[in-house]
Amino acid sequence: MRIALDATYSLGRNLSGIGVYSREILFGLAKAHPQQRFLFCYRPHRLWESLSDTLPANASRRWLSGAPRADLFHALNQRVDAVPTDKSARRTVCTFHDLFALTGEYSTAEFRARFSEQARRAAERSDAIIAVSQFTAAQVTELLGVEPGRVHVIPHGVRMPAAANQTMPVAQREQLVLFVGAIQKRKNIARLVKAFETMPAGWRLVLAGATDGYQATAELHAVETSPRRHDIELAGYVSTGALESLYARASIFAFPSFDEGFGIPVLEAMAHGVPVITSSRSALPEAAGDAALLVDPFDTDTLAAALNRLAADADLRELLAAKGRERARMFSWEAAVAKTWNVYQTLLAT
């Protein structure tokens, strides 16, 4: 078989969640099925960059223009530009990660219009849709009119860290609250800062992520004008090694985002044994299960109470750390790859 996949988003040093997903699926499929042929397809603006990436022995690179010729084409980021024809892939699969651009003002009007059109085209042109959560699956059926039988829920995975980072007791960690993600309106940074200001002296807040997200200026203003400004670190985008260090040092992970299609940062924190506070909205309760404190992200007082509760209760932090590790082990990239392959097999059998 020849399986073509859109590999455009798998490149670069600063991979987004979609980039991590793309890379795990691309290389995971090639490793799991060495007898099959995979075409890693790149949009023109990324093809040259792809030449520095070493591909698996059973994969080759292609320029993505139109609908590629293959037994199956998998669009890894809710974008199918060309109408399938008898000269293109026999079946098309598309992964949907989130639809926040259709439900909230968390991006520019131009982006929302373009995203909406791309999402609708992708839904219409796909034989099957992979949604990364039940929440996203429900949005695909409700907002895009896709019949439920075409939608398959396959959660993201997470890589468990080295044992040393997993087992460090919470009591030995720093009085540090960690947030990981781009600084933007959707991530709810301003309320997190306000809630942090109620924590006891000695606690610090580290915001690890790019500072140029949508309406980041307003979120950064909350940081710069905070009476606890000297206790807040804007770390910017951090390397993998620096992020590992932050996870190992942090006593609390706070992720009060308004809208997420899955919630990879929550599982990554759990995998590192960091007690988690996250939102009771969107897909985040699916990712967190009963291994986190869930709060209304619009209620600053509730978020503050959760932060102070964890700060004061080392036993609760240890309990959530243990439950979080077990929760993270339920989500593996190997399982995501296997389930994705099963979708391919089902489609190609028809």
N, C-alpha and C positions, 0 to 999 in steps of 0.2 A: 504494500500500500504506500501511497504518497500522501502524507499529511502536511498541509501548509498552515503555518501560524504567523500571525502578525507579531514580529519580534521587535517592533519599533521602540517600545517602551522599556525594553530590557537593558538598555545601554546607559552608561554614565556612572559616575562615582556616587552621586547623591540620589539614590533610587527612592522614588516614592513607594507607597504601598502597592500601587499598580505595577510599578517596576519590579518590586520583589516578587509579586505574584507571577508576572510574565516570565521572569528568569527561572523561578522554581518549576513552573509548568513546562517550559521549553526544555530545559536540561533534564528535568525529571522524567519526562516522556521518552526522550532519547535514550536515557540510561535504562529505563525499565523495558524498553522494546528495541533491543539492538538490531533485530532483523528487519525493522521497518525503516522507511526513508522519510526524513523530515526536511521540509523546506522552511528555513527561517527567513521570513519576508520583512523587508525594511522599507519604510516610506523614503522617497528620494533624499530628503534632507538628513537622513540618518544612515544611509547606505555606506558612505565613505567611513564614517565613524565605526561602523560594524566590522571593518576590516581588521581592526586591532583586537577583536574578540575571537578567541580560539573556540571553534565549534566542535561538538562531538563528531566522532568519525562517521556516524550515520546521518549527519545533517549537512546541508549546504545552504548558502545564502542566496536570496533572490531580491530583486527590486519589486516592491509591492506597487503595482499599478493595475487598477481594475480588479477583476476577480481571478485569482491565480488558478492555474490548471493543476488539479490534484483530485484525489478521491474525496478529500474533505478539507475545508478551510475553517480555521478557528480564529475568530477575531477576539483578541484578548482584552480589549478595552472598549466595549459597546460602540463600535464603529464599523460599519460595513458599507463602503462607499459605492461599490458597483453592484448592479443587478446581476445575479447569477444567470449564466446562459449555458447552452449545451456544450460550450467550449471551455467552461470554467469548472470549478469544483462541483462534484456531484451533490455534496451536502455542505451546509454552512452552519457553524455553531458560533454563538456570540456570548461573551461573558459580560454581565452587568454588575458593576461594583456598587453603584449608588445612583440615586436620582434626586439629590438634594437641590440641584439647579432647577428642578421643576416645582419644588415645594417651598422654597424659602429664598429670601434675598441675601444669599451668601456669595454672590458673584455679580459681575457687571451684567447689565441688560443685554449687551451684545453677546456675551458668553452664554447667557441663559437661552437666548434665541437660537444660537448655533448648536448648543448642546441638545436642546429639545428636538431640533430637526434631525440631528445625527442619531439620537436615541430612537426616534420613531422609524427612521429608515432602517436602522439595524434590526429592530423588532420585526418589521415587515419582511425583511430579506433573509431571516434566519430560520432554518428548519428546527433548531433547538436553541434554547437560551439557558445558560448557566447563571444562576444568581448566587451570590456569596453568602446570603443569609435568607431566612424566612421573611424578614422585614423587606429586603430588597425584592424578593420574589413577589410579595403582595403588591408592592408598588408597580412592578412590571405589568402585572395583570390588571391592576386598577387604573393606572395612569396611561398605559400604552395599549390597553385592550388586548393583551396577549392571553390566549386560552391557557389555563393552568397546565394542561397536558404537555405543553411545549416547554415548560419551565422546570429545570432541575436544580435543586439547592445543593451546592458543594462549598462548604466553608473553606476559608483560608487555613493555612497551617501556621506553625511556629516552630522555630528551632530551639531546642532546649540547650542552655549554655553549659559550660564546664561545671562539674560538681562543686567546685570551690565557690562559685558565685551563687549556686542554688542553696547551699547549706549554711551560709553565713547567718548566724542568729540575728534577728532584728534588733535585739538589745545592744549588739555591738556596732550597729550602723549609726551614721551621723543623724543629727536632727535636721533632716533634709527632706523637703517635699519636692518631688520631681514631676515635671510635665514634659512630654515629648510630642512634638508636632509643630507644624507651621503656625506662626503667629498670624491669626486672621479672625474675623468676626465669628465664624462658625465654631471655632474652638473655645470661645467663651473665656478668654484670658482675663478680661477686665473683672468679671465676677470672681474668678479664681484669686486674683490679686486682692480684691476687697475681703474675701473670706480669709485669706492668709493673714491679713493684717490683724485678725483677732487671735492669732495663735500666740502662745507664750514667747517671751524673749528667748533668744538662743536658737530658734528654728529659722531655717533659711528656705527660700524657694528658688529652684533652678528651672528656667524655661529653655529647653533645648529644641531649637528648630529655626528654620529660616524666618527672617523678620519682614518679609516683603509680601505676605499674603493679602487677601482682599480685606480692605479697611483695617489694615494693620496699624495705621496711625492712631486710631482711637484706642486700640488695645494697648499700644505702647505708651500712650499718654497716661493710662491708669498706672503703668509701671513707674514712669518718670515722676509722677506727682504723688506717689504713695508715701505715707509717713514711714514706711518700712523699706524705703528704696535701698538702703544700704544692706538689707538682708535678701535682696532679689538679684539674681544673676541672669542676664540675657546671654546665654551661651552661644546663640546662633546655631547653624547646622554643625553637628559634631561628627567626628569620625566614628567608625565602628568601635575602635578601641576605647575612645573617650566615652562613648555611650555605655559600653560594658562597665567601665569604672563608675559611672553615675548610677547605674542599676545596682551595683554592688554596695554603694555607699548609702543609697536612699532608704529612708524608713517608711515613706508614704509615696504612692504614685497617685496623682490626681489628674483625671481626664474627664472634665465636665462638659464635653462637646455637645452641641445642640443636635447634630445630625451626623450619623455615620452609617455607611452601608454594611460595615462589619465591625472593625475595631481592633486591628492588629496591635496597636500600642498597648492595649489592655492585656492581651495574652502575652506579649513580650515581657511586660512587667511581672506578670504572674510567674512566667517561666523562670525569672530571676529571683523569685521569692520576695517580691516587694508587695506589701498590702495595698490594695487598690480601692480608690473611690472613683466612681464613674456615674454617668447619667442613667436615669431610668427611662430614657427615650430612645427612639430609633432602634438600631440593631445592637446597641451596647448591652442590654440585658441578656441577649442571646449569647454574646461572647463571654460575659462575666458569670452567668449562672448565679449560684448562691455563694460564690467565692469572693464577692466584693460588697462594699457598701454602696447602694444605689441612691442617688439624690436627684431631686428636680433641678435641672441645670438653670432654671430661671429664678430659683429661690436662693439668694445669697446666704441667708441665715441658715438654711438647711445644710448648705455646703460647708459653711463655717463650723456648724455643730459637728459634722462628720470629721472634719480635720482635727478639731479639738478632742473629739472622742478618741480617735486613734492616737493622737499625741499623748494622751493621758493613760492609755491602756495598753501596756506592752504585751499582755496576754492576748488581747484581741488582735494585735498586730501579728503575733506569732501564729494564731489560729488562721487568720486570713492568708498569711504567707504559705502555710501548709496546704490549705484548700486551693489556693491559687496555683501552686505547682501541680497538684493533681488535675485541676481544670485544664491547664495548658497541655498536659500530656494527652488530652482527648483530641487535640487538633494537630495533625501531622501533615506535612507536605506530601509524604508518600501516599497517604490516604486520599488527598485531593487529586493527585496524579492518577491513582487507580480509578477513582470515580469518574474523572474526566474521560479516561480511556473507555470506560463502560458506556458513556454517552455516545462516543464515536461508534463503538461496536453496534449499539442499538440502532443508530441512524443508518449505518452502512448495510445493515441486514435488511432494510426495507427498500 
